[in-house]
Amino acid sequence: MTIQRQYSLPNCTLVLEGLSDPTASMNPAEMRPLMSILINAECRISGREQPISGGRDFFVALVAAVSRYAQEFLSGIHLPVSSSAVQIQGVDRKQHRLVVQPPEDGPKETTRPTQVDLNTVQLFDLVDAIDQFFADAQTLPDLTLQLAPVSKRYTAARQITAERVVPAAIGVSSLALTAVALFFIPIPEVQKPKDPTPQSNTSQSQEPSPTGAASPSPQAAAALQTSPTTSPTPSPAASTTPSPASTTQPNLEDVQAALAAAPEITDPTQLDSLSKKVYDQIDQSWKQEPEFEQELVYRVSVAQDGAILGYREAENTPTGAAQQTPLLDLLYIPANGGSLAQEPVGQFRVVFRPNGVLQVSPWGGYSAPPSPNSEITDSSAIEDLTGKLYDQIDRNWKEKPTFERELVYRVNVAPDGSIANYEPVNQPGSDYVEDTPLPTLLKPDAAPAQNDSAQNNSAQNNSAQNNSANQASLAPFKVVFKPNGVLQVSPWRGYQ
């Protein structure tokens, strides 16, 4: 027996036709039968003679598109549009275009998409009809609406005018009240000391050095975080009693000299590992939507542990544009004015693109391809690691998925089952990596360790041979997070 459900509003009517599942349990308190199988869905818009209709796939796509566009319309934040059979595009503030693609298994004559222009009243009548459907527990209870807050990646810093004006008004009022209060305070009497004692000039006024600011070292560490450079010819009195700033922040010239004298890391395997570390920490800190229109390119100096020691603009990057990047926050400054240790330093080219894409690569490229880690190929070990990897990800994946496309990653696992590193394979995997437990399960210590010869610049000729002997084996896996909550883990090269 066919079941029909109708959700009517003045400008939109949603009609669903389906069947009930005879094996499903019935609710004695509910008089209406349960519709669990959808056969046809019709959307009737006022002023349009022909309704828009389709099967379950059409209805699911319609619900997702309408809910997503309503969220975008109300928040004013544009969200990326995923490929779907139903899409809504804004024509202007009062007109909204509903586009329905023809079904793949439909007649060949129907190849053009159906377009319906809705006004704002019709749009929100359609939203209301969908809300009525979700409130009906006797109709397709397996369909749920997945709503999520807008990701910080697509939001920009916004502050309403009132929030900007109120602090200024409070400041002016406070200043006026302070002036009135000081008016009634008597002027204190000032007496000269009877026996004045001469005092030596313990600190010298600091002025920015024009030459030092105009020609920074290519490897200037903490260039934008240190205090202005002192005068090049300080007086002896100034040198005997350093200022407080000099005891808390490193001297810029000393930092520049330390980086210039540091040996450069050239081992391809170590550079490849550092590239991933630099990319991860910058990508995780880059949350604000880009407001610049050109690429921002920087030459970044990195320590062996991945700490960012310094950077400078390159390739016509505007001075001061680093404030729109997380480089300032990630910059490492030695504690209590200490100097940088004499250790090898890697040079990297970091590019921030206006579309939100981040690129990290060695500044001089690779002298040779990075030596690959030896892979675990034993079938019994692969099978055991597959179960361990699935269990630890499944135990920690507790949040309900908010993404609409599957997230695919390549995950390298150590022999003990710990995750040594991972990388997204598709764009949704990069966008929604924080929605997965991979960042919290990552154990960088499980990655193959570089031996001393790989870190010593004077023994580069023997580093490749020593690395291959000392590196631990890893097993690569393909991990897929599906929008319906299903987790898939399989060997990267398949079962052999």
C-alpha positions as CSV (number, residue, x, y, z in Angstrom):
1,M,0.0,0.0,0.0
2,T,1.4,3.4,-1.0
3,I,1.8,6.0,1.7
4,Q,1.7,9.7,0.9
5,R,2.9,12.5,3.2
6,Q,2.3,16.1,2.4
7,Y,3.9,19.2,4.0
8,S,2.2,22.4,2.8
9,L,3.0,26.0,3.1
10,P,1.6,29.0,1.2
11,N,4.4,29.1,-1.4
12,C,5.7,25.5,-1.3
13,T,4.4,22.0,-0.9
14,L,6.5,18.9,-0.4
15,V,4.9,15.6,-1.3
16,L,6.5,12.2,-0.5
17,E,5.3,8.8,-1.6
18,G,6.6,5.6,-0.3
19,L,6.1,2.2,1.3
20,S,6.3,0.8,4.8
21,D,8.8,-1.9,5.8
22,P,6.7,-5.0,6.8
23,T,9.6,-6.2,9.0
24,A,9.8,-2.9,11.0
25,S,8.3,-2.7,14.4
26,M,5.2,-0.6,14.8
27,N,4.5,2.0,17.4
28,P,1.2,1.2,19.1
29,A,0.7,4.9,20.0
30,E,1.0,6.1,16.4
31,M,-2.0,5.7,14.2
32,R,-0.2,6.5,11.0
33,P,1.9,3.8,9.3
34,L,5.7,4.2,9.2
35,M,7.1,5.2,5.8
36,S,10.6,3.7,5.5
37,I,11.0,3.4,1.8
38,L,10.8,6.5,-0.5
39,I,9.5,6.0,-4.0
40,N,9.0,9.5,-5.2
41,A,9.4,13.1,-3.9
42,E,7.8,16.2,-5.4
43,C,8.5,19.8,-4.7
44,R,5.7,22.1,-5.9
45,I,6.5,25.8,-6.0
46,S,3.8,28.5,-6.3
47,G,3.6,30.0,-9.7
48,R,5.2,27.0,-11.4
49,E,2.9,24.5,-13.1
50,Q,5.4,21.6,-13.4
51,P,6.7,20.2,-10.0
52,I,10.3,19.1,-9.5
53,S,10.4,15.4,-8.7
54,G,12.8,12.6,-8.3
55,G,13.7,9.5,-6.2
56,R,15.5,9.2,-2.9
57,D,18.8,10.5,-4.2
58,F,17.0,13.6,-5.5
59,F,15.3,14.2,-2.1
60,V,18.5,13.7,-0.1
61,A,20.4,16.1,-2.4
62,L,17.6,18.6,-2.2
63,V,17.5,18.6,1.6
64,A,21.3,19.0,1.9
65,A,21.4,21.8,-0.7
66,V,18.6,23.8,0.9
67,S,19.9,23.4,4.4
68,R,23.5,24.4,3.4
69,Y,22.3,27.4,1.3
70,A,20.0,28.6,4.1
71,Q,23.0,28.5,6.5
72,E,25.1,30.4,4.1
73,F,22.4,33.0,3.4
74,L,21.8,33.7,7.1
75,S,25.5,33.7,8.2
76,G,26.7,35.8,5.2
77,I,29.7,33.5,4.8
78,H,30.3,31.8,1.5
79,L,30.9,28.1,1.8
80,P,32.6,25.9,-0.9
81,V,30.1,24.2,-3.1
82,S,30.5,20.4,-3.5
83,S,29.3,18.5,-6.6
84,S,25.7,17.4,-6.1
85,A,22.6,16.7,-8.1
86,V,20.9,19.7,-6.5
87,Q,22.5,23.1,-6.0
88,I,21.2,26.5,-5.0
89,Q,23.0,29.6,-6.3
90,G,22.3,33.2,-5.2
91,V,21.3,35.5,-8.1
92,D,21.0,38.5,-5.9
93,R,19.8,39.2,-2.3
94,K,16.1,38.5,-3.3
95,Q,16.5,35.8,-6.0
96,H,17.9,32.3,-5.5
97,R,18.3,29.8,-8.4
98,L,17.5,26.1,-7.7
99,V,19.4,23.9,-10.2
100,V,18.5,20.2,-10.5
101,Q,20.8,18.0,-12.6
102,P,19.1,15.2,-14.7
103,P,19.5,11.7,-13.3
104,E,22.2,9.6,-14.8
105,D,19.9,6.7,-15.5
106,G,17.1,8.9,-17.0
107,P,16.1,9.3,-20.6
108,K,18.8,10.5,-23.0
109,E,16.5,13.4,-24.2
110,T,16.7,15.0,-20.7
111,T,20.3,16.3,-20.6
112,R,19.8,19.9,-19.6
113,P,19.4,20.7,-15.9
114,T,16.2,22.1,-14.5
115,Q,16.4,25.7,-13.2
116,V,13.8,27.3,-10.9
117,D,14.2,30.9,-9.6
118,L,12.9,31.3,-6.1
119,N,12.3,34.5,-4.1
120,T,13.3,34.7,-0.5
121,V,9.7,33.9,0.7
122,Q,9.5,30.8,-1.4
123,L,13.0,29.7,-0.3
124,F,12.2,29.8,3.4
125,D,8.8,28.1,2.8
126,L,10.8,25.3,1.3
127,V,13.1,25.3,4.3
128,D,10.0,25.2,6.6
129,A,8.6,22.3,4.7
130,I,11.8,20.4,5.1
131,D,11.8,21.2,8.8
132,Q,8.3,19.7,9.0
133,F,9.5,16.6,7.4
134,F,12.3,16.1,9.9
135,A,9.9,16.7,12.7
136,D,7.7,13.8,11.4
137,A,9.1,10.7,13.1
138,Q,6.8,8.4,11.0
139,T,8.5,9.4,7.7
140,L,11.9,8.1,6.7
141,P,13.3,8.1,10.2
142,D,16.7,7.0,8.8
143,L,17.3,10.4,7.3
144,T,18.9,13.0,9.6
145,L,20.0,16.5,9.0
146,Q,23.7,17.0,9.6
147,L,24.4,20.6,10.6
148,A,27.8,21.9,11.7
149,P,29.1,25.3,12.7
150,V,31.0,27.2,10.0
151,S,34.7,26.2,10.0
152,K,37.2,28.9,11.0
153,R,38.9,28.4,7.6
154,Y,36.0,30.2,5.9
155,T,35.4,32.9,8.5
156,A,37.2,36.3,8.6
157,A,37.7,38.4,11.6
158,R,34.5,40.4,12.1
159,Q,33.6,43.0,14.7
160,I,30.5,45.1,14.7
161,T,30.7,48.8,14.9
162,A,29.2,49.0,18.4
163,E,32.0,46.8,19.8
164,R,34.6,49.0,18.3
165,V,33.0,52.3,19.4
166,V,32.2,51.4,23.0
167,P,35.8,50.9,24.2
168,A,36.8,54.3,22.7
169,A,33.8,56.0,24.3
170,I,34.6,54.4,27.7
171,G,38.3,55.5,27.3
172,V,37.3,59.2,26.6
173,S,34.9,59.2,29.6
174,S,37.5,57.7,31.9
175,L,40.0,60.3,30.8
176,A,37.5,63.1,31.5
177,L,36.7,61.8,35.0
178,T,40.4,61.4,35.8
179,A,41.1,65.0,34.8
180,V,38.3,66.2,37.1
181,A,39.6,64.1,40.0
182,L,43.2,65.4,39.5
183,F,41.9,69.0,39.6
184,F,41.1,68.7,43.3
185,I,44.4,67.2,44.3
186,P,46.8,69.8,45.7
187,I,50.1,70.3,43.9
188,P,52.9,68.7,45.9
189,E,55.9,70.8,47.0
190,V,59.2,69.9,45.3
191,Q,62.4,70.2,47.3
192,K,65.9,70.0,45.9
193,P,68.2,67.5,47.5
194,K,70.8,69.1,49.7
195,D,73.7,66.9,48.6
196,P,73.1,65.9,45.0
197,T,75.3,63.1,43.8
198,P,76.1,62.7,40.1
199,Q,74.7,59.6,38.5
200,S,76.2,57.8,35.6
201,N,74.2,57.3,32.5
202,T,73.2,53.6,33.0
203,S,71.3,53.3,29.8
204,Q,71.6,54.8,26.4
205,S,68.7,55.8,24.2
206,Q,68.1,53.2,21.6
207,E,67.5,54.2,18.1
208,P,66.8,52.0,15.1
209,S,69.9,51.6,13.0
210,P,69.1,52.6,9.4
211,T,71.8,50.3,8.0
212,G,70.8,47.4,10.1
213,A,67.1,47.7,9.2
214,A,67.7,48.1,5.5
215,S,70.0,45.1,4.9
216,P,68.9,42.2,7.1
217,S,70.8,38.9,6.9
218,P,69.1,36.3,4.6
219,Q,68.8,34.1,7.7
220,A,67.7,36.8,10.2
221,A,66.2,35.0,13.2
222,A,63.4,36.7,15.2
223,A,63.8,39.7,13.0
224,L,60.3,40.9,13.6
225,Q,60.1,40.0,17.3
226,T,63.2,41.6,18.7
227,S,63.5,45.1,20.0
228,P,65.0,47.9,17.8
229,T,68.8,47.5,17.4
230,T,71.0,49.6,19.6
231,S,73.3,52.3,18.5
232,P,76.4,51.0,16.8
233,T,78.7,53.0,19.1
234,P,77.5,52.5,22.6
235,S,79.2,54.4,25.4
236,P,81.3,52.4,28.0
237,A,78.7,53.3,30.7
238,A,76.0,51.8,28.6
239,S,77.9,48.6,28.2
240,T,78.5,48.1,31.9
241,T,74.8,48.2,32.8
242,P,72.7,46.5,30.2
243,S,69.0,47.6,29.8
244,P,66.3,45.2,30.9
245,A,65.3,44.5,27.2
246,S,68.7,43.2,26.4
247,T,68.5,40.6,29.2
248,T,65.2,39.2,28.0
249,Q,65.6,39.3,24.2
250,P,68.5,38.1,22.1
251,N,70.7,40.6,20.2
252,L,69.7,40.7,16.6
253,E,73.3,40.8,15.3
254,D,74.3,37.8,17.4
255,V,71.3,35.8,16.1
256,Q,72.1,36.8,12.5
257,A,75.7,35.8,13.0
258,A,74.8,32.5,14.6
259,L,72.5,31.6,11.7
260,A,75.0,32.7,9.1
261,A,77.7,30.5,10.7
262,A,75.4,27.5,11.2
263,P,76.0,24.6,8.7
264,E,73.1,24.1,6.3
265,I,71.1,20.8,6.2
266,T,71.4,19.3,2.8
267,D,70.5,15.6,3.4
268,P,67.4,14.9,1.2
269,T,65.7,12.6,3.8
270,Q,66.1,15.1,6.6
271,L,64.9,18.0,4.5
272,D,61.8,15.9,3.5
273,S,61.1,15.2,7.1
274,L,61.5,18.9,8.1
275,S,59.3,20.0,5.2
276,K,56.4,18.0,6.7
277,K,57.0,19.3,10.2
278,V,57.1,22.9,9.0
279,Y,54.0,22.4,6.8
280,D,52.0,20.8,9.7
281,Q,52.7,23.5,12.3
282,I,52.0,26.4,9.8
283,D,48.9,24.7,8.4
284,Q,47.4,24.0,11.9
285,S,48.0,27.7,12.9
286,W,46.8,29.3,9.7
287,K,43.1,29.6,10.5
288,Q,42.2,33.1,9.2
289,E,40.8,33.5,5.7
290,P,43.5,35.2,3.5
291,E,42.9,38.8,2.7
292,F,45.9,39.4,0.5
293,E,45.7,39.2,-3.3
294,Q,49.2,38.1,-4.2
295,E,51.4,35.1,-3.1
296,L,53.4,35.7,0.0
297,V,56.8,34.0,-0.3
298,Y,59.3,33.7,2.6
299,R,62.7,32.1,3.1
300,V,62.4,30.4,6.4
301,S,65.3,29.0,8.6
302,V,64.4,25.9,10.5
303,A,66.2,24.0,13.3
304,Q,66.6,20.2,13.3
305,D,63.6,19.8,15.6
306,G,61.4,21.8,13.2
307,A,61.4,25.1,15.2
308,I,61.3,28.2,13.0
309,L,64.3,30.3,13.8
310,G,63.8,33.2,11.4
311,Y,62.4,34.3,8.0
312,R,62.5,37.1,5.5
313,E,60.5,38.2,2.6
314,A,61.3,36.9,-0.9
315,E,60.1,37.4,-4.5
316,N,58.6,40.9,-4.0
317,T,56.6,40.0,-0.9
318,P,55.5,43.2,0.8
319,T,57.2,44.1,4.1
320,G,54.9,43.6,7.0
321,A,52.7,41.1,5.2
322,A,53.9,38.4,7.7
323,Q,51.3,39.7,10.1
324,Q,48.6,38.0,7.9
325,T,50.4,34.7,8.4
326,P,51.2,32.6,11.5
327,L,55.0,33.0,11.1
328,L,55.1,35.6,13.9
329,D,53.4,33.3,16.4
330,L,55.6,30.3,15.4
331,L,58.9,32.2,15.6
332,Y,61.3,30.7,18.2
333,I,63.2,33.1,20.5
334,P,65.7,31.7,23.0
335,A,64.7,32.2,26.6
336,N,66.2,34.9,28.7
337,G,68.1,36.4,25.9
338,G,70.1,33.2,25.3
339,S,72.0,32.6,22.0
340,L,71.1,30.0,19.4
341,A,73.0,26.8,19.6
342,Q,75.4,26.0,16.8
343,E,73.5,23.4,15.0
344,P,72.6,22.7,11.4
345,V,69.8,24.8,9.9
346,G,67.5,24.0,7.0
347,Q,66.4,26.7,4.5
348,F,62.8,26.4,3.1
349,R,60.6,28.2,0.7
350,V,57.2,28.9,2.2
351,V,54.4,30.2,0.0
352,F,51.0,31.4,1.2
353,R,48.5,31.6,-1.7
354,P,45.4,33.8,-1.7
355,N,43.1,30.8,-2.2
356,G,44.3,29.3,1.1
357,V,46.8,26.8,-0.3
358,L,50.1,26.4,1.6
359,Q,53.3,25.2,0.0
360,V,56.6,24.2,1.7
361,S,59.7,23.0,-0.1
362,P,63.5,23.2,0.4
363,W,64.9,26.5,-0.7
364,G,67.6,25.0,-2.9
365,G,65.6,21.9,-3.9
366,Y,66.7,18.4,-3.2
367,S,70.2,17.4,-4.2
368,A,69.0,13.8,-4.5
369,P,65.6,12.1,-4.1
370,P,64.8,11.4,-0.4
371,S,65.7,7.9,0.6
372,P,62.5,6.0,1.2
373,N,61.9,4.2,4.4
374,S,62.0,0.4,4.3
375,E,58.5,-1.0,4.2
376,I,57.1,-3.8,6.2
377,T,56.1,-6.5,3.7
378,D,55.4,-9.5,5.9
379,S,51.8,-10.5,5.3
380,S,51.2,-11.6,8.9
381,A,52.7,-8.3,10.3
382,I,50.6,-6.3,7.8
383,E,47.4,-8.1,8.9
384,D,48.2,-7.5,12.6
385,L,49.0,-3.8,12.1
386,T,45.8,-3.3,10.1
387,G,43.7,-4.4,13.1
388,K,45.8,-2.3,15.5
389,L,45.4,0.8,13.4
390,Y,41.7,0.3,12.9
391,D,41.1,-0.2,16.6
392,Q,43.0,2.9,17.8
393,I,41.3,5.2,15.2
394,D,37.9,3.7,15.8
395,R,38.2,4.2,19.6
396,N,39.1,7.8,19.3
397,W,36.7,8.8,16.5
398,K,33.7,9.9,18.6
399,E,32.5,13.0,16.8
400,K,29.7,12.9,14.3
401,P,31.0,13.5,10.8
402,T,30.3,17.0,9.5
403,F,31.9,16.5,6.1
404,E,30.0,15.5,2.9
405,R,32.8,13.7,1.0
406,E,35.1,10.9,2.2
407,L,38.5,11.9,3.7
408,V,41.4,9.8,2.4
409,Y,44.8,9.6,4.1
410,R,48.1,7.7,3.7
411,V,49.2,6.7,7.2
412,N,52.6,5.2,8.0
413,V,52.6,2.8,11.0
414,A,55.5,1.7,13.1
415,P,56.0,-2.0,14.0
416,D,54.4,-1.4,17.4
417,G,51.2,0.0,15.8
418,S,51.8,3.7,16.5
419,I,51.2,6.3,13.8
420,A,54.6,7.7,12.7
421,N,53.2,10.2,10.1
422,Y,50.3,10.8,7.7
423,E,49.4,12.9,4.8
424,P,46.0,13.8,3.1
425,V,45.4,12.2,-0.3
426,N,42.4,14.4,-1.3
427,Q,41.4,18.0,-0.7
428,P,38.6,17.2,1.8
429,G,41.1,15.2,3.8
430,S,43.3,18.4,4.1
431,D,40.3,20.6,5.0
432,Y,38.8,18.4,7.7
433,V,41.9,16.7,9.2
434,E,41.0,18.3,12.6
435,D,37.7,16.4,12.5
436,T,39.6,13.1,12.6
437,P,41.7,11.6,15.5
438,L,44.8,11.4,13.4
439,P,46.5,14.6,14.9
440,T,46.0,13.4,18.4
441,L,47.2,9.8,17.6
442,L,50.4,11.1,15.8
443,K,53.6,10.0,17.5
444,P,56.5,11.6,15.6
445,D,59.0,9.7,17.8
446,A,57.9,6.5,16.0
447,A,59.2,7.9,12.7
448,P,62.7,6.7,11.5
449,A,65.4,8.6,13.4
450,Q,68.2,10.2,11.6
451,N,71.7,9.2,12.8
452,D,74.4,11.6,13.7
453,S,76.1,11.4,10.3
454,A,72.9,12.6,8.6
455,Q,72.8,15.6,10.9
456,N,76.5,16.4,10.6
457,N,77.2,18.5,7.5
458,S,80.8,17.3,7.4
459,A,79.8,13.7,6.9
460,Q,77.2,14.0,4.2
461,N,78.9,11.6,1.8
462,N,78.3,8.7,4.2
463,S,74.8,9.8,5.5
464,A,72.7,7.9,2.9
465,Q,74.4,4.6,3.6
466,N,74.2,5.0,7.4
467,N,70.5,6.1,7.2
468,S,69.4,3.0,5.3
469,A,71.0,0.9,8.0
470,N,69.5,2.7,10.9
471,Q,66.0,3.6,9.7
472,A,63.1,1.6,11.2
473,S,60.6,0.0,8.9
474,L,57.1,1.4,8.4
475,A,53.9,0.0,7.0
476,P,51.8,2.4,4.8
477,F,48.0,2.1,5.0
478,K,45.1,3.8,3.3
479,V,42.6,5.2,5.8
480,V,39.2,6.4,4.7
481,F,36.7,8.3,6.8
482,K,33.2,8.2,5.3
483,P,30.4,10.8,5.8
484,N,28.1,8.1,7.2
485,G,30.6,7.3,10.0
486,V,32.2,4.2,8.4
487,L,35.9,3.8,8.8
488,Q,38.0,1.8,6.3
489,V,41.6,0.7,6.9
490,S,43.6,-1.3,4.3
491,P,47.2,-1.8,3.3
492,W,48.4,1.0,0.9
493,R,49.6,-1.6,-1.7
494,G,46.8,-4.0,-1.0
495,Y,47.0,-7.5,0.4
496,Q,49.7,-9.6,-1.1
